[in-house]
Amino acid sequence: PMKRGFLKSPVKYSRISSYYNLNRFHPILKRVRPHYGTDYAAPYGTPIYAVGDGYVQKASYTNGNGNFVKIQHDGAYQTQYLHMQKFGPGIKPGVHVKQGQVIGYVGSTGLATGPHVCFRFWKDGKQVNHLNLKFPPAKPLPEEDMPRFTELRNQYLSLLEKASPVKIDDSAVAMEKGNP
C-alpha cells in the first residue's frame, strides 16, 4: 500500500494559464522575465493542497508573490504556492503538513492578473519544471505495519466474498422511471 510521492498539481484547476518559461513576457511588468512556475487558473477561494508531506518554511507576503507558502519536503525537494487569497487553517512556519492538506486558497494577491496559484518546484536547490520531472517513488508501508495491514485486508476480502449479490427487482426500477 503506497501513496504518490507528490500530487501532480496543488489545486483542482480549470486550465494552466502560464507554463514554466525562462523567456516569458510578463503581463504586468511588460518585459521578458523568467517564469519559474506553472500557473493553475481556478476560481477565487478554491482550496490549494500540499503536494507532499513536509513542513512549512515560510507563510508570508511579498509584493510580487502576494500571500505564499513554501514547503520543505523529504530529501531535496521544496514547493512554493503563490498569490493565495489567504492561508489555510493553522498554516505558519514550522508546521508539519500532510499530502493533500489545505494550505491556502486561490487568490490574485501580488503581481497577478486573475485568480490562480503559481506553483514552483525545487530539486536540489534549483527551480525546475515539475511537469518534466520523474517524481520519487512513494515510501511503502513500514515493515512493522504489514502484519496488521494484511490482517485487515484479509478480513475485508473475506466479507466481500461472503456477501450475497443484491438482487434488483426490475419492476421496481421500471416504476421509478415512470414505466409501469
PLY file of the C-alpha trace (Angstrom):
ply
format ascii 1.0
element vertex 180
property float x
property float y
property float z
element edge 179
property int vertex1
property int vertex2
end_header
0.00 0.00 0.00
1.50 3.21 -1.20
0.57 6.77 -1.97
2.19 9.00 -4.55
5.34 10.83 -3.52
3.77 14.05 -4.83
0.38 15.06 -6.19
0.51 16.14 -9.85
-0.96 19.56 -9.08
-1.76 21.56 -5.95
-5.29 22.54 -6.96
-8.32 21.34 -8.89
-7.89 23.69 -11.80
-9.73 24.67 -14.96
-6.61 25.28 -17.05
-2.92 26.06 -16.97
-2.74 29.77 -17.73
1.06 30.02 -17.91
3.79 27.40 -18.06
7.35 27.35 -16.70
9.19 29.54 -19.24
12.61 31.16 -18.97
11.71 33.73 -21.67
8.18 34.71 -20.70
6.79 38.17 -21.39
5.40 39.33 -18.02
1.81 40.61 -18.49
2.06 43.25 -15.74
5.71 44.34 -15.91
5.63 44.35 -19.75
9.09 42.86 -20.13
10.69 39.46 -20.65
11.36 37.78 -17.33
11.76 34.09 -16.43
8.66 32.41 -15.04
9.81 29.63 -12.73
6.36 28.26 -12.01
3.22 26.79 -13.50
0.08 28.91 -13.15
-3.07 26.92 -12.42
-6.16 29.06 -13.04
-9.07 28.36 -10.69
-11.93 30.33 -9.10
-11.25 32.54 -6.08
-11.32 30.53 -2.87
-10.53 27.15 -4.46
-8.53 25.08 -1.92
-4.79 24.73 -2.53
-3.27 21.44 -1.34
0.23 20.49 -0.22
1.52 18.20 -2.97
3.55 16.17 -0.47
4.32 15.74 3.21
6.71 18.30 4.67
7.00 21.31 6.90
6.18 24.95 6.22
9.35 27.02 5.78
7.52 30.27 5.01
3.96 31.55 5.08
4.30 35.20 4.22
3.55 38.10 1.87
5.75 39.90 -0.66
4.75 42.48 -3.28
5.45 40.11 -6.18
4.37 36.77 -4.72
1.43 38.04 -2.69
0.46 35.58 0.03
2.62 32.47 -0.40
3.62 29.26 1.33
6.92 27.42 0.87
7.22 23.79 2.00
10.34 21.67 2.57
9.71 18.03 1.66
11.82 14.98 2.50
15.15 15.00 0.78
15.98 17.55 -1.86
12.51 18.89 -2.70
10.74 22.17 -1.95
7.49 23.60 -3.27
6.02 27.09 -3.24
2.45 28.28 -3.78
1.96 31.97 -4.73
-0.84 34.57 -4.99
-3.08 32.99 -2.33
-6.22 34.76 -1.19
-5.47 33.53 2.34
-3.62 30.78 4.19
-5.23 27.53 5.29
-6.12 26.92 8.94
-3.05 26.77 11.19
-0.55 27.28 8.35
2.56 29.03 9.66
6.33 28.42 9.62
7.41 25.20 11.32
4.04 23.43 10.97
4.11 19.91 9.51
1.70 19.35 6.64
0.43 16.17 5.02
-0.03 15.50 1.34
-3.48 16.76 0.33
-3.85 19.10 3.32
-5.35 22.52 2.55
-2.59 25.11 2.90
-4.39 28.08 1.34
-6.99 29.32 -1.11
-6.69 30.60 -4.68
-6.48 34.36 -4.99
-4.73 37.05 -7.00
-2.51 38.79 -4.44
0.84 40.25 -5.53
1.63 40.57 -9.25
-1.32 38.63 -10.65
-3.86 39.38 -13.37
-6.53 36.98 -12.10
-7.19 34.11 -9.70
-4.61 31.34 -9.91
-1.87 29.63 -7.95
1.68 29.89 -9.26
3.23 26.56 -8.28
7.02 26.39 -8.05
9.18 23.33 -7.51
12.81 23.00 -6.39
15.02 19.95 -6.74
18.45 20.09 -5.08
18.09 23.85 -4.54
17.32 24.65 -8.20
13.91 25.70 -9.53
12.74 23.20 -12.14
9.69 22.49 -14.28
7.79 19.93 -12.21
5.80 18.83 -15.27
9.01 17.33 -16.71
10.16 15.58 -13.52
10.04 11.92 -12.72
8.82 12.08 -9.15
10.41 9.89 -6.49
8.52 6.72 -5.65
6.32 6.77 -2.59
7.51 5.14 0.59
5.91 1.74 1.19
4.12 0.91 4.40
6.69 0.29 7.16
7.54 -3.39 7.58
6.26 -3.43 11.18
2.79 -2.35 9.96
2.48 -5.05 7.28
1.04 -7.80 9.55
-1.82 -5.51 10.66
-2.41 -4.36 7.08
-2.52 -7.96 5.82
-4.91 -8.94 8.63
-7.32 -6.10 7.84
-7.09 -6.71 4.09
-7.94 -10.40 4.58
-10.88 -9.56 6.86
-12.37 -7.21 4.26
-11.76 -9.63 1.39
-13.49 -12.38 3.38
-16.50 -10.13 4.00
-16.70 -9.31 0.30
-16.50 -12.98 -0.69
-19.32 -13.91 1.75
-21.57 -11.07 0.70
-24.60 -12.02 -1.35
-25.21 -10.16 -4.56
-28.03 -7.67 -4.28
-30.97 -8.61 -6.47
-32.72 -5.66 -8.03
-36.41 -6.01 -8.79
-36.73 -4.91 -12.41
-40.37 -3.91 -11.94
-39.43 -1.54 -9.10
-36.80 0.10 -11.31
-39.31 0.49 -14.14
-41.88 2.04 -11.76
-39.31 4.60 -10.52
-38.69 5.64 -14.11
-42.43 6.03 -14.65
-42.75 2.94 -16.86
-45.20 0.54 -15.14
0 1
1 2
2 3
3 4
4 5
5 6
6 7
7 8
8 9
9 10
10 11
11 12
12 13
13 14
14 15
15 16
16 17
17 18
18 19
19 20
20 21
21 22
22 23
23 24
24 25
25 26
26 27
27 28
28 29
29 30
30 31
31 32
32 33
33 34
34 35
35 36
36 37
37 38
38 39
39 40
40 41
41 42
42 43
43 44
44 45
45 46
46 47
47 48
48 49
49 50
50 51
51 52
52 53
53 54
54 55
55 56
56 57
57 58
58 59
59 60
60 61
61 62
62 63
63 64
64 65
65 66
66 67
67 68
68 69
69 70
70 71
71 72
72 73
73 74
74 75
75 76
76 77
77 78
78 79
79 80
80 81
81 82
82 83
83 84
84 85
85 86
86 87
87 88
88 89
89 90
90 91
91 92
92 93
93 94
94 95
95 96
96 97
97 98
98 99
99 100
100 101
101 102
102 103
103 104
104 105
105 106
106 107
107 108
108 109
109 110
110 111
111 112
112 113
113 114
114 115
115 116
116 117
117 118
118 119
119 120
120 121
121 122
122 123
123 124
124 125
125 126
126 127
127 128
128 129
129 130
130 131
131 132
132 133
133 134
134 135
135 136
136 137
137 138
138 139
139 140
140 141
141 142
142 143
143 144
144 145
145 146
146 147
147 148
148 149
149 150
150 151
151 152
152 153
153 154
154 155
155 156
156 157
157 158
158 159
159 160
160 161
161 162
162 163
163 164
164 165
165 166
166 167
167 168
168 169
169 170
170 171
171 172
172 173
173 174
174 175
175 176
176 177
177 178
178 179
